[in-house]
Amino acid sequence: MTARALDFYFDFMSPFAYLAFQKVPGLCRKYGLEFRPHVANLPRLKLLAGNTGPANVSIPLKIRYLRKDLDRWATLYD
């Protein structure tokens, strides 16, 4: 019987991935899942998917919201 696994794809540049990485391994242990992290190149994947929109940092309103959202998640995760 093979163990159930959770494949976790992340980009080192993503602060959201960093926050998730603080919780996901513990959740895997709690539920008996093998944790399998995989590095992904998010800018490259966006291009391959045809997402050629501007970077978040070039949209002031969006970057302000992202920072607020990151603060909320960081507070939630302590």
ZIVEN-V607616 format. One record per backbone hydrogen bond with DSSP energy under -1.0 kcal/mol. NH is the residue of the N-H (numbers start at 0). CO is the residue of the C=O. If there is no record, write none. Layout:
nh=NH co=CO
nh=NH co=CO
//
This chain:
nh=5 co=33
nh=7 co=35
nh=9 co=37
nh=13 co=10
nh=17 co=13
nh=18 co=14
nh=19 co=15
nh=20 co=16
nh=22 co=19
nh=23 co=19
nh=26 co=22
nh=27 co=23
nh=28 co=24
nh=29 co=25
nh=30 co=26
nh=31 co=28
nh=32 co=27
nh=33 co=3
nh=35 co=5
nh=37 co=7
nh=39 co=9
nh=41 co=39
nh=44 co=40
nh=45 co=41
nh=46 co=42
nh=47 co=43
nh=48 co=44
nh=49 co=46
nh=50 co=45
nh=51 co=49
nh=57 co=54
nh=58 co=55
nh=62 co=58
nh=63 co=59
nh=64 co=60
nh=65 co=61
nh=66 co=62
nh=67 co=63
nh=68 co=64
nh=69 co=65
nh=70 co=66
nh=71 co=67
nh=72 co=68
nh=73 co=69
nh=74 co=70
nh=75 co=71
nh=76 co=72
//
